[in-house]
Amino acid sequence: MNQRHASYWEATLAPQTPAPVTLPIRVDVLIVGAGFMGRWLAYWLGKLRPAAKVLVLERDGFSYGASSRNAGFLTTGQVSEMLQDSRSLGLPAVAEVFLRRQQGLAMVRQQFPALAIDPCGSTDFDPINDEKREFVTQLHATLGQAVFATRDANLGGVRRPAFFQPHDAGVQPVDLLQQLRQACPDTPFAFDVQVRHVAQGLATVQVQGTSQEVRYGRAFVCTNAFATQLDPGSRVVPGRGQVIVTSPVKTATDRTLGYLNHGYDYFRFVDQRLLLGGGRNRFRAQEQTSRLEVTTEVLDHLKATAAVILGHADFAVDYHWAGIMGFIDGAHLGGSPRRSIDETAEAVAGFGGMGVALAPVVAREIATEL
Ligand SMILES: Cc1cc2nc3c(=O)[nH]c(=O)nc-3n(C[C@H](O)[C@H](O)[C@H](O)COP(=O)(O)OP(=O)(O)OC[C@H]3O[C@@H](n4cnc5c(N)ncnc54)[C@H](O)[C@@H]3O)c2cc1C
């Protein structure tokens, strides 16, 4: 297994140790993978299909993918990135994804009102220009709502006009993962169970060195970056993301979610510390991997970017970890996460850097269809 550094979320809120589960011989719905997608699917099935016998299988002790190791942005996205996406995909496609993410954000808030959410909004710190202003006008017209406003923002002691979005928020992802599990008390979650094969109503799994079989009515392979292992035709490509959290810092920078470099670098403040992820675009070939190692090249990039964000270099890096995203065809937008494996099984994978908001929406759609 790859070297694994705990994320800030895992380190500050210990994932609950799951009780061992005896695997049933047959279930109505089998869910493979206990990241956000698998857990939201279990959640919505519990709400909308309470009679269905559901089983969640996870190869790790908690989650080995992206869900416990991300930045915890509950976000609909930001202007610079959306403008860039609209050039290749068109404005309607970008607006549709925005609305789905907005729906996901509302779902998280509605379904988990006790979840601690930092209602800090988000700022796109990339320079504003006429093209962006025009894009925002068109986007607002397409959405039928005004979302982004221009305001003076502080980055490292320098004030500049920036697009601000008041509805975005920050969340502790491990907290949300655990609350999702607690909200499915009747659904067994089996951890440390590696699924080897899923097809024709039969899953072959590996439990403590022995092979077992579970029959199912429908299976959903929610394994994100690892989708090709169970769905050989999958177009999902892995992409590593690295994140740092600094020592507690002083800064004049606005304490919103922040974006730089078309969203490739993203930051927020947690417990008076700066959390910063990014650099994947600079080291694309090296980061196209499912290995969880962290690298000095990305660390150096993140340290230099942190100094710009804070306006000084008076900080230490207390945490540095990696998480693995899944990108359809290697791109962060433009494909559906749902793919049929056969008439009994479907893969639901490849949310790129948007799964915190999109997984609840896709999960609800599936649970409604079943
Ligand atoms: C560094 C980083 C920052 C990010 N920041 C954000 C953000 O701020 N906001 C946002 O919306 N999104 C963000 N994302 C993306 C987001 O985390 C993902 O889109 C989301 O977590 C995907 O959830 P998932 O359930 O599809 O996949 P995952 O969380 O990857 O879960 C897949 C699970 O399947 C399990 N699995 C794999 N193979 C098998 C098998 N054979 N048998 C059993 N289990 C298996 C894995 O162990 C894993 O637990 C970020 C991602 C990273 C890496």
The ligand as a Tripos MOL2 file, in Angstrom:
@<TRIPOS>MOLECULE
LIG
   53    58     1     0     0
SMALL
NO_CHARGES

@<TRIPOS>ATOM
      1 C1         -6.8000   17.2080   -2.8830 C.3       1 LIG1
      2 C2         -8.2440   17.2090   -3.2560 C.ar      1 LIG1
      3 C3         -9.0190   18.3420   -3.0410 C.ar      1 LIG1
      4 C4        -10.3630   18.3330   -3.3790 C.ar      1 LIG1
      5 N1        -11.1330   19.3990   -3.0190 N.ar      1 LIG1
      6 C5        -12.4660   19.3660   -3.2550 C.ar      1 LIG1
      7 C6        -13.3040   20.3850   -2.7800 C.ar      1 LIG1
      8 O1        -12.8530   21.2780   -2.0740 O.2       1 LIG1
      9 N2        -14.6250   20.3590   -3.1120 N.ar      1 LIG1
     10 C7        -15.1500   19.3500   -3.8760 C.ar      1 LIG1
     11 O2        -16.3480   19.3720   -4.1900 O.2       1 LIG1
     12 N3        -14.3830   18.3200   -4.2770 N.ar      1 LIG1
     13 C8        -13.0710   18.3020   -3.9710 C.ar      1 LIG1
     14 N4        -12.2870   17.2580   -4.3500 N.ar      1 LIG1
     15 C9        -12.9310   16.1630   -5.0700 C.3       1 LIG1
     16 C10       -13.7820   15.3030   -4.1390 C.3       1 LIG1
     17 O3        -13.0490   14.9710   -2.9860 O.3       1 LIG1
     18 C11       -14.1910   14.0400   -4.8970 C.3       1 LIG1
     19 O4        -14.8590   14.4130   -6.0800 O.3       1 LIG1
     20 C12       -15.0940   13.1610   -4.0900 C.3       1 LIG1
     21 O5        -14.5700   12.9240   -2.8120 O.3       1 LIG1
     22 C13       -15.2900   11.8470   -4.8270 C.3       1 LIG1
     23 O6        -16.0380   10.9830   -4.0230 O.3       1 LIG1
     24 P1        -16.1980    9.4740   -4.4810 P.3       1 LIG1
     25 O7        -17.0160    8.8090   -3.4580 O.co2     1 LIG1
     26 O8        -16.6600    9.4400   -5.8930 O.co2     1 LIG1
     27 O9        -14.7180    8.8970   -4.5150 O.3       1 LIG1
     28 P2        -13.6620    8.5300   -3.3750 P.3       1 LIG1
     29 O10       -13.7720    9.3910   -2.1950 O.co2     1 LIG1
     30 O11       -12.3560    8.4590   -4.0550 O.co2     1 LIG1
     31 O12       -14.1260    7.0950   -2.9030 O.3       1 LIG1
     32 C14       -13.8790    5.9260   -3.6350 C.3       1 LIG1
     33 C15       -13.7470    4.8160   -2.6170 C.3       1 LIG1
     34 O13       -13.7360    3.5550   -3.2860 O.3       1 LIG1
     35 C16       -12.8710    2.7000   -2.5600 C.3       1 LIG1
     36 N5        -12.4890    1.6100   -3.4580 N.ar      1 LIG1
     37 C17       -11.7380    1.6810   -4.5810 C.ar      1 LIG1
     38 N6        -11.6260    0.4740   -5.1380 N.ar      1 LIG1
     39 C18       -12.3220   -0.3880   -4.3700 C.ar      1 LIG1
     40 C19       -12.5840   -1.7820   -4.4310 C.ar      1 LIG1
     41 N7        -12.1110   -2.5370   -5.4320 N.pl3     1 LIG1
     42 N8        -13.3220   -2.3740   -3.4570 N.ar      1 LIG1
     43 C20       -13.8420   -1.6110   -2.4390 C.ar      1 LIG1
     44 N9        -13.6140   -0.2860   -2.3300 N.ar      1 LIG1
     45 C21       -12.8720    0.3310   -3.2880 C.ar      1 LIG1
     46 C22       -11.7150    3.6060   -2.1770 C.3       1 LIG1
     47 O14       -10.9680    3.0770   -1.1030 O.3       1 LIG1
     48 C23       -12.4450    4.8960   -1.8290 C.3       1 LIG1
     49 O15       -12.7310    4.9710   -0.4350 O.3       1 LIG1
     50 C24       -10.9470   17.2110   -4.0180 C.ar      1 LIG1
     51 C25       -10.1760   16.0740   -4.2220 C.ar      1 LIG1
     52 C26        -8.8430   16.0520   -3.8350 C.ar      1 LIG1
     53 C27        -8.0510   14.8120   -4.0400 C.3       1 LIG1
@<TRIPOS>BOND
     1     1     2 1
     2     2     3 ar
     3     2    52 ar
     4     3     4 ar
     5     4     5 ar
     6     4    50 ar
     7     5     6 ar
     8     6     7 ar
     9     6    13 1
    10     7     8 2
    11     7     9 ar
    12     9    10 ar
    13    10    11 2
    14    10    12 ar
    15    12    13 ar
    16    13    14 ar
    17    14    15 1
    18    14    50 ar
    19    15    16 1
    20    16    17 1
    21    16    18 1
    22    18    19 1
    23    18    20 1
    24    20    21 1
    25    20    22 1
    26    22    23 1
    27    23    24 1
    28    24    25 2
    29    24    26 1
    30    24    27 1
    31    27    28 1
    32    28    29 2
    33    28    30 1
    34    28    31 1
    35    31    32 1
    36    32    33 1
    37    33    34 1
    38    33    48 1
    39    34    35 1
    40    35    36 1
    41    35    46 1
    42    36    37 ar
    43    36    45 ar
    44    37    38 ar
    45    38    39 ar
    46    39    40 ar
    47    39    45 ar
    48    40    41 1
    49    40    42 ar
    50    42    43 ar
    51    43    44 ar
    52    44    45 ar
    53    46    47 1
    54    46    48 1
    55    48    49 1
    56    50    51 ar
    57    51    52 ar
    58    52    53 1
@<TRIPOS>SUBSTRUCTURE
     1 LIG1         1 GROUP 0 **** ****
